[in-house]
Amino acid sequence: MLALRPVLLVTGVLVAALGLTMLIPMCVDLLSADETHRADWAAFAIGAIIAVFAGGGAAAATWGPIDHISVREGFLLTATSWLSLVLFGAVPFALGGLNLSYVDAFFEAMSGLTTTGSTVVTDLDHAPPGALLWRSMLQWFGGVGIIIMAFAVLPALKVGGMQIFKSEAWDTSEKYIASATQYSLMLTQIYIFFTALCFIFLWAFGMPAWDAINHAMTTVATGGFSTRDASLGAFLTVGRAPLDLIVTVFMIIGSLPFGIFLAGLLRGAWTRLFSDSQIRFFLSVVAGLTLIMMFRILTIFEDMEVFTAFRLAVFNVVSVLTGTGYATTDYNAWGPFAVGFFFCIMFIGGCAGSTSCGMKIFRFQVALAALRVYSRRLAHPNGVFVARYNGRPLTDDVFVSVLSFFFVYFATFATIAVLLSGLGLDTLTALSAAGSAIANVGPGLGDIVGPAGNYAPLPDAAKLILAAGMLLGRLELFTILVILTPAFWRG
């Protein structure tokens, strides 16, 4: 029988903890020099009270030791905790100076926690500092949350082929760390270290401290929320240090498996950064796509320097590929090829066990391995061929999980696109918005939701559909879809 007590207990604790973190942007607003912005502190105070009392009440009512959480309870806990955090995280947006309806606030909170980066907020340059910080904090929380999920939850639930990381994740540290709690804490410490390092570099190279703090959080989280309407492009003025290259490096770091960094710290196994097949494949994809786009830019802008074209290409490729969604320019102006190019690569994503979004590199590796084995079996029917990943044989259940994930992923994308079209959105907007939602990229394509656009003009129904797509994409689809089946609730 499905036990709800552990689900309610853990969800309640997480919601209460989220409420306590609202005190940080509350204090930022209280210290603001702008009297109008200073009044926004009440929105966070009320949000904190609601979250702490609701979450604390649920935790107190179900308090007690948790002996075991079954797979079914793991699915339910994952879905309810993320949805609950979004519901309560939206409250300050709805009550504060951004003047958002609750639907818009829910969309913004969902985009933040899932590290998507789509936004309905306009005039970011003059938004209350507390609201800007809360947006960045939600993305930062979502980034570390997905890292812990990728190692502690999804492999155990065998979602979309993630079971191949179950032994790998724990082999990294089982002799050094006694519990999953310690494991999660060490991953969080690594995450904090890279965030602090990113802040130091951004600040040292000319970005104001306030903006550097926010961009450090959303860069390592590969989220893409910015403090400016022009996104990172606002800081790339003439004579300024190449902040885009610094951000590119940390977007790549955020897209690498954090378990590899932990292995390096605990066992000195830093060579895995160069030997891991997933990392090598990811970096090869980044290099190849960057070269393609760089040559395309040089053919469009014949007077452009090669290094400038490289900067534009690598930044935008990494930003879209990893699902970060920062913008330094409107790449819609680069022609139809660029539009199609960025639309396709938004689905790829980074490595499993990272903060990045999309389908993840390892699934493409598994699919290619399956294709190679199938081709060899056709050529040599009597031969025995075994597909491998990082030197380990792949079992049939991994192939089935990954191929099922591909099918459901694109079926969900198509469904969202059709629903958006039914609400009156044009084809390009519907397709790109659906893709950016399920791939958790942020900006889509076209004038409305493109890099220079905003999701505010969309109808409320479209925003709710896209918010659902963001959650499905961030939690690897099956984590949500399985609890919607009648069989899940039987027995």
N, C-alpha and C positions, 0 to 999 in steps of 0.2 A: 504494500500500500504506500502511496506517495505521502511522505512526511513533510508537512508545510512548516513546522516549527523552525527547523534550521534555515529555511528560505527566508522566513519573516525576520528571524533574529539577525542574520547577516545583512539583509537588505536594510533593516532598521538602523544598524550600527553605521553602515555606509552613508545613509541619508543624514544621520545626526552629525557624522564627521564632516560631511559636505556643508551642513549648516554652520559649523564652527569656522570653516575656512572663509565663509562670507564676511566674517569680521575683518579680514584683511582689506578687501576693497572698501568696506565701510570706513575704516580708518583713513584710507587714502582720500576718500571724498571729504571726510572731516578736516583733513589737513590741506585741502585744495585752497588755492588763493582766490579762486573764482567763487563768489558767494552763491551763484546759481548752481554750480556743481556741488558746492558744500551741502546743499539741501538734499542731495541725492543719497546721503548716508542712510536715511530712514528706510529706503527700499531694501537695502541689504540687512538692516536690523530686523525688519519684519520678516524677510526671507529666512534669516537665521533662526528666528524664534519659531517659525512654522516648521522648518526642517528639523530642528533639534527636538521640538516637542513631538512631532509626528514620528520621526525615526526613533527617538529615545523611548517613546511610548510603546512602539512595536517591539523594540528590543527588550524592554523591561517585562512586557507581557509574555514573552517567549524565552526568557533568560534561562540558561542551563547549559550543561556540557553537551557538545556535539560529538557523538561517538563515530558517526560515519555519515557521509553524504553519498547517496547512490548516483548512478549515471543520470537517471531521470530527474532527480533533485538538482543535479548539476546543470542540466539544461534549463530548468525552471529558474534556478537562482541566477544564472547568467542573464537571462532575459529580463527578469523582474528588477534586478539590481540596476542595470543600465537604464531601463525605462524610468524607474523611480528617480534616479539621479537627474535625469533630464527634466522630469516633471517639476521637481523642486528647484533645480538649477535655473529654470526659466522664470521663477517668481521675481527676482530682482530686476530682470529685464522688463517685465510687465509693469512693475510698480515705479520704475525709475525714470530718469530724465530722457531716456531714448524714445519715450512715448510709443511703445510697441503694444499692439494687441497681444492677448495671450497666445494666439496662434503664431504670430510673428516671433514672440519671445520663445515659444516652444521650438520653432524652427531654428532660431539662433542657438539655443542651448543644445539641441540635437546636433547641429552642425559643429558646435564646439566640442562636445564630449566625444563625438565620433571622429574628430580631427578632420572633418570634411573641408571646412573653410568657406562654404557658401554663406552669404550674408544678406540680410534685409536691412541692415543699418546704413543710413546715408549720413553724409557729413561727419565722417569719423574724425576729421581734423579738429572738430569742436565738440566732440562727445565728452561726457563726464569721465574723468580718469578712472573712477571706480568701475564703471561699466566696461571700459577698455581692458582693464586689468582682469576683470572677471571672465571676459571672453578668452583671454590668453590662458588664464588658470584652468578653465574648463578643457581647453585643448591639451594643456600639459597633463592634467589628471587623466584624460582619455588616452594619451600616449603611453604613460606608465601602466595604465590599466590593461591595455591590449598586450603589452610585453608580458605581464604576469599571466594573463589568460593564455597566451601562446605557449607558455611552458608548463603551467600548472593546471589548466582547465581543458583547452581544446584537444591536446593529445590524448587525454584520458577519455574524452567524449568521441574520439575518432572522427572528427569533423573534417570532411574534405581532404582526407589523406594526411591530416596532421599527426596520425598515430606513428608515422615514421620518425617523429621527433621525441616520442615518449622516452625511450631508453637513452637517446642521445642527450636529451636535456639533463636527465638525472645522472647519467654516467659522468657528466662534467664535474659534478660536485658532491656526489653521494658520500664520498669518503671524507669530505671536509665540512659539510653542512648537515646538521642533524634533522632539520625539518623543512617543510615547504615554506613556513613563515620566514625562517632565516634566509632561505633561497630568494624569496620575494624581496626581502629587505636589502639584500646585497645587489639585486638587479636594480632596485630603486636608487641605491647609492651611486651606482654607475651612471644611471640616468641623470641624477642631480649633478654629478661631476661634469658630464658633457654639457648640460645646460649652463652651468657656471662658466665653463671654459668658453662656450659660445658667447656669453655675455661679455666676458673680458675682451675677446677679440673684437667684437662689434664696437664696444665702447672705446677701446684703444685706437681703433681706426676711424674714429670720428662720429659715430652715431651717438646722439644724446643718451644719457644713462637710462632715462625713462623708456625711451623707445627700444633701447638695447635689451632691457629686462624683458619686455613683452615679446620682442622678436626672438630672443633666445629661447623662450618657452615654446613658442609656436614653430620654431625651426626644428629643434630636436624632436618635437612631437610630430613633425611633418604635417602640421595643421594648416598653416598659411594665413591665419588671422593677422591683420596688421593694425597699426594705430593711425594709419593715414589712408585717405581715399585712393591715392596713387600707389598703394602698397609699397613694396621695397623700392620702386622707382622714384619715390619722393626723396630718397637719400642718395641717389646716384647723380648728383649734380656735377658740373664740370670741376675738375681739380680734386674731387673727393676720392678717397681710397676705394679700391674695387671691393666694396662690401658684398656685391653679388657673388664674388668668388668665395668669400668667407662663408656666406650662407649656403652656397652650393656644397662646400666640403661638409658642413654639418648636416645638411639634408641627406647626404650620402651616408654619413655616420649613423644618423637616425634610421636609415633603411637597412642597416646590417644587423645580423642576429646578435642580440645582447648577451645571449648565452656564450658566444665565442669570447666576448670581452671578459666574462666571468671566468671562463676556463683559463684565459691568460693570466688573470690576477691570482687564481687559486693554485694553478699548476705550472704557470709560466709557459703555457702552450700557445704562445703568440703566433707560432707558425701556422696555426689553423686559420688565421686571417688570410693567409695566402694559399692554403691547401684546400680549404672548404670549397666544394664544387659549386654550392649555391652562390657564394660570394664572388667567385671567379666568373660565373655565368652572368651575374648581375652587373658586374663592372664591365664585362665585355659588351653587354647590351647597351649600357650607358655610353661607352666609347663609340660603338657602331652608330647608334642613333644620333649622337652629337656630330659625328663626321657628316652624316647625311644632311642634317639640318644646316650645318655650317656651309657646306657647298651650295645648298639651296639659297641661303641668305646672300652669299657672294654673287650668285647669278642674278639676284634681284637688285642688290645694291652694289654696283660694279666699283664704286669709288671707296667702298668700306675697307678698312684695314683687316687683315686676316685675324689678328688677335681680338679685335672688337667683334668680329663675326663669331669667333670661338666663344667669347664671353656670353653673347646673346644666345647662342645655340646651346651651350652646356647648361646654362642657368635654366632656360625654359624647358629643356628636355628633362632635366633632373626634377624640376618643380612639378611637371605634369606626371612624369613616370612614377614618382614616389607618392603622388597624391597630395603634395604640399599645397600647390595652387598659388604660390606667390606670383606676382607679375611685375616685370620691369618695362614691358611694352605690350601693345595690343597685337599679338601675333595673327589676329584675323586679317590684318593688313598685308600679311606676307603671301597672300594668294590662296587659291583652292587646295594646292598641294599641302601647305602648312596646316590648313583646317582639317583635312583628312588625316594627316600625319599625327597631329596631336590628339584627334579623336580616337585613333586606334591605340596609341601608346598609353592612354589614360587607364586602360584596363589591366595593364601588366602588373604594376606595383613593384615593391621591393622584396626583401627576404622575409621568410617566416621568422617570428621571434623578434621582429623589429616594430617600430612605430608606423611603418608605411602601410599603404592601403592597397587596393586592387586585388587581383587574383593570386598574387605572389609568384615569385620566380620559380620556386621548387615545383609548382604544379606544371609549369611548362616543361621543366626538365623531366618530370615523370611521364608526361604525355609524349615527349620526344623519345624517351627510352622505350615506351610501349610501341611506338611507331617503328623504331629500329628493330625490335624483337619480332614484331609482326612481319616486317619486310623480309627478315632473314628466314623466318619459318616458311614464307611463301617460296623463297628461292631454294631452301634446303628443307623439305618437309620432314626428313628423318633426323635433322639436327636438333641438338638441345641447346637452347639459348636462355640465358638468365639476365634479366634487366637489373641494373644496380644503381644505387644512389649513394654517393659518398663511400663507395666500396662495399655497401651492404646490399644484399639481394632484396628486391621488391616483391612482395607477395601480391596475390591476386586481389585481396581486399583493398590494398592501397590503390591499385589501378581502378577498381570499381568506384572507390570513394572519389578519386580525382576526376574521372570522366563524368561521374554523376554531378560533381560540383560544377564542371564546365557547362553541362546541359542546363542545370537549374539556374546558374548564374545568368546565362544569356536569355533563358526563358523569362526570368524575373525582369531583366533589363527591357525586353520587348514588351512585357506587360505594362511596366511603368510608362514606357514611351507611348503606348497606345492610349493609356488612361489620360496622359497629359495632352495628347492630340485631341481626345474627346472633349477636353476642357477649353479648346480653342487655341492652343499654342501652335505656332508654325512648326513645320517639320524639323528644321535645324534646332530650334530651341527645345522641342520635346525630346529629340534624340540625345542631344548633348547634355541636357539637364538630367535625363534619366541615367545616362552613363556616368556623369560626374557624381550623382547621388550614390549609386550602387558601388562605384569605385572610390568614393570618398575623396574626390579630387578638389571640388570647390567650384571654380569658375568653369562654365561650359563654353559654348561657341555662339557666335552671333552677337547682335547688338544688345539684346536684352540681358542674357546671363553670361556673356563673354567676359574676358579679362577686364574690359572697361565698363562692364554692366553691373547689374545688381538684381537680386531675386525679389526685391520689394514689389515690383509691378505684377507679379504672378498672383492669381486668385488663391484664396485661402485653401481651397480643396487641393490645388496643385502643391502648395507648400506642405500640407499634411502627407500627401502621397510621397513627396520627395523625402520628408523626414522619415517615413517608414522605410524608404529605400536606403537611406543612410544607415539606419540601424541594422537592416538586413545585411548590407555590405560589410559593415564593421564587425558584426558578430558571425561572419562566415555563413550566412544564409540558413544552414540546417539547424543552427542553435535556436533560431526563432521558429522556423517552419515546422520542426518536429513537435513543438508543443501545441501547434494548431491542429494536429491530427487527433481524431477521436481515440485512436489506439493508445496514445500517450497517457490518457486519463483513465484507461481501464486497468483493472488489476491492482 
